[in-house]
Amino acid sequence: MTGATDAQAAAEPSTSRGAQLRNWSASNQFVGVLGLLVCLFVAFSFAEPRFFTAANIRVLLTGVAILWMISLGLTVVMLTGGFDLSLGSMLGLSGFVFVGFYVKLGMPALLALVLTVIVGAILGGAINGFLIGKVGLPFLVVTIGTLSLFQGITYLVSNGQTTSLTSSLLDSIGFETKLGVPITVWIMLGALIVLLFVLRRTYFGRDVYATGGNPRAARLAGVNVTRTLIAAYAIAGGLVALAGVLQDAFISAASPVGGGTIIFDATAAVLLGGTVLGGGVGGVGGTIVGVLFLGVLQNGLSLAGIASAWQQVISGVIVILAVLSQQLQRRRRRS
């Protein structure tokens, strides 16, 4: 009896750890994509000697910085059950907001950066968030409108021309390192850590998930849904504005076409990370897995000499298969 009891006791921690691992995997929808990311990384490391080098890892991480920031902001919005199509056009506008403060008004670069982030938060919260949360307009209608609005303002203030920038602060952000790590990566990690804390450890984070899960029930539970929506869109706007300054730093210029189609890449990263379109499920940790998955895929294909058109085809197919796999896993868990 004693031997059996000892064996059972020894097996219990292992079983408990296995159950904990299964529960963690079930509650984090990005686990499958994380596995694919590891496989991609290993495959490219063996297939392409230049991939797993310090120089290329630095290029890879700084290359996803803008997508990283926009995806974080979009995650917060999607967790509330919304969506923001205007983030790409706000990216281009933010670059010229910085130009206005730094070049036109002659402000110090650091002050211009802070004010640019504040303006982005105001644009996101006071326009998108207010119209969606307070007025009650559909988020697709509002953000399609602001997409066009921000894009039009960008072309008006820039006359459709790229503006060159020279700043020691931008040079430091774009090209210098701290403790051997690019300053851009420190900024990326800082944004991630702050959002992880906000969403997991604060009442606001709880309100974000409650709003996305069931807005009516959240209101009945005392959640200020309007304030939560305004704050979520403001956070997205502020992060996009910061991404706009990073883009200025990388190319030493502000471009009116800076946004491009990045909103689609950000959407793919957020969905790959396990955040669902209906809201209430997901998180920024999974989003970063999605961002790195797209970054590793694009970087590895580029080093392998794959033509850009084929890169888009391959990336699109892999993203669709990865999201489809997540959906099938989710359905199996429900059944």
N, C-alpha and C positions, 0 to 999 in steps of 0.2 A: 504493500500500500504506500509505503514511504517513497519507494522508487517511482511509482506511478504519479504520486503527488508532485515529486520533484520534477519529473519530466513535463507534467502539465504546467507547472509554474514556469519552467524554462521556456515552454512554447508560447505562453501567454504574451510576454513582451513582443515576441516576433509577430504573433498574430495581431497584436494591437498596433504595432508599427505598420504592418501590411494594411490594416483597416484604415489607419490614418492616411497612408499614402493613397489609397483608393478614394477616400473622401476628398482629399486635396485635389486629386486628379479630376474627380467628378465636379467639384465646385469651381475649377479653373479651366475654362473652355479652351485656353490657348495651349494646353499641354501637348496636343497633337502637332500643332505648328512649331512648338519648341523642339519637339523631336525631329521634325523636318529641317528646322534651322541647323541643328547639330549635324545632321546627315549632309546637308548642303555644304556646311563649313568644312567638314572632313573631306568630302568628295573634291571640292575645289582646291583644298590644301595639297592633295595628292596629284590632282590633274594639272595644276598650274603652279610652278615653283614660286612665282612672284606673289601668289595670293597670301600665304601665311608669313608675311614679313611685317616688321614694325612700321615701315613706311606705308605699306598698303592698308594696314589696319587703321592707321591714322587717317588716311585718305577716305577709307570706308566710313569711319565714324563722323568725320566732319562733313562728308558728303550727304549724310542723312539728317544733318542738324535742322534744316528748315522743315523737312517732312516730320521730324521728331516733334518740333514745337507745334505745328499745325495739327498733327494727329492727337497730341495731348489735349489741346483745346477742343477739338471735335469730339473727343471721348466724353468730356464733361457734358457737352451739349446733348450727345446721343444718350447718355445715361438718364437725362431728364425726359427722354422720349422725343426729342427734337432733332433737327438737322440744320446745318448752316452752309448753304451753297455759296455764300458771299466771301468765304475766307480766302479764296484764291485772289480775288480782285482787291480785297483789303490788304493782302500782302504787298502788292504793287503800290498801293496808295501809301502804305506805311513807310516805304522807302523814301517817298517824296515828302512825307510829313517830317521825317528826320532832316531832309535837305532844307526844308523851310526853317526849322529851328536852328540848325547848325550853320547853314550857308547864308540864308536870307536875313535871319535875325542876329547872327553872329554869336549864338550861345555856345558855352563850352560843350564839348561833345558828350560828356557824361550826362549833363543836364538835358541836352537834346534827346538822348536815348531814353531817359526816364520819362520825359514829357511825351515822347512818341508812344511809349507803352501805355501811358495814361489816356492819350487820345484814342488809341486802339480799343481800350477797355470801355471808354465812353461811347464810341461808335457801336461797339458790339452790344453793350448793355442798354444804352439810351435809345437806340434805334431798333435793332433786332429784338432784344430782350423785352423792351417796353411794348412794342407792337404785338409781340407774341404773348407775353405773360400778362400784360395789363389790358390791352385792347381786345385780345383774344383772336387775332388773325392767324390763319394757318401758317406754319413755319415755312413751308415751301413757297407760298406766295410772297411772304415778306422777304425771304432771303434771295429769291430770284430778283425781286425789285432792287434790293440793296446791292446785289451783284452788279447789276447794270449801273446803279447810282455811283458806287465806288469806282468802277471802271471808267465811267464818264468823267468824274472829278479828276482821276489820275491823268487822263489825257489832256484835260483843260489846264492843269497846273504844270504839266511837263511839255505841252505842245507836241506830244508824241516823240520827244527826244530824250535820249539817255543823258544823265547829268553825272559827270565825273566827280569823285570825292577823294579828298586827301585828309587823313586824320590819324594821329598816332594811336588814339583809342581804337579806331576801326582796324588799324594794322595789327594791334595787339590781339584783338578779338579774333581776327581772321587768320593770323599766321604764327602767333607766338605760343609758347608752352609754359606751363607751370608745373614743376615737379615732374617734368618729362611728359606731361599730358597736355594736349592742346587746350587753350583757354575756352574755346568753343565747347569742348566736351565737358568741362567743369560747369559751364552754364547749362548745358543739357541735363546733366545729372542733378544740378540744383533745382531746376524746374520739375523734374520727375520726383525728387524727394519731397518737395513742398506739396505737390499734388497728392502724392501717396498719403502723406500725413493728413491733409485736408479732407480727403475722401474717406479715409478709414478711421480717423480719430476725432473728428469734429462733428458737431450737430449739423453743420451745413452739409457735410458729406452724407450723413444719414438722410437729410431732407432731399438731396439730389436723387438718391436711390428710391426714396419713397415717392417722389414726384414722378419718376419714370415708371415705377411699378404700377401705381394706380393714383392718378391726380386727385380723384374725388375722395378716395379713402384717406389720402394724405391731408387734404383740407379738413376732413372730419377729425383727424388726429391732431389738428392744431398746426400743421405745417403751412407756412406762408408760401404757397406755390408761386405766386407772382414774383415775390422777392427772390426766390430760388432760381426761377427762370432768368430773370434779369441778371443775377449774379453769374449764372452759368455762361450766358452769352458774353458777358463782360470779361470773364476769364479767358474765353476763347479769343476775343478781340485783342486782349492784352498780349497773349502768347503769340498771336499772329503778328502783331506790331513788333514784338521782339525778334521774331523770325525775319521781318522786313529789314531790320537793322543788321542782322547777321548776313542777310543777302547783300546788303550794301557793302559790308566788310569784305565778303568773299570776292566780289567783282570790282571793288573800289569805285562803285557807281550805283546810281539809282535808275532802274529801268522801268518804263511804263508797261512792259509785257512780262514783268517778273513773276506774276501769279501762274500763268500758263494753265495746265490741267492738273496742278498738284492736289486739288481737292479730291480728285478721283483716286490718286495714290493714297492720300490720307484716309479716305473711306475704306479702301482695301486693307490698309494697315489696322484700322480700328476693328473691322469685321474679323480679320484674321486673329486679332487679339481676344476675340470672344465677346465683345460688346455687341448687343443685339440692337436692331433698328427700333424695336418697340420700347426700349428703355428699361432701366432698373436692373440690368444684368451686365456684368463686365467690370472693367477697371483699367487704369492707366498702365499697370504692370504688364497686362496682356498686350496692350497696344504697342508697347516698346518691343515686345517679341515680334509683333507684326511688322514694325518699322525695320528692325534688324533683318528679318527674313527677306523683305523686299530689297534692302540695301545689299545684303550678301549675294542675293540672286543677281542683281544688276551688275555688281562689281565683278563677280566671278565670270559672268557671261562676257563682259567687256574685256577682261584679261584673256579670255579664251578666243577672242577675235570674232565673236558672233556679231553679225551686222545688226545695227540698231533696230531695223524693222523686225528681224527675227527675235531680238530680245523682247520686243513688245509682245509678239505672238506667244513666245514661251512663257513670259511672265504672266500674261493674261490667263493662259491655260492652267498654270500651276496655282494661281490665286483662286480660280474657279474651283479646281479640284480640292484645294485646301478648305475653302469655305463649305463646299458640299460635304466633305468628310466631317466637318464640325457639326453640320446640321444632322447628318445621319447618326453621329454619336449622341447628340442631344435627344433625338427621337428614341434611340434605344434605351437611354436612361429613363425617359418618361414612361416607356412601356415596361 
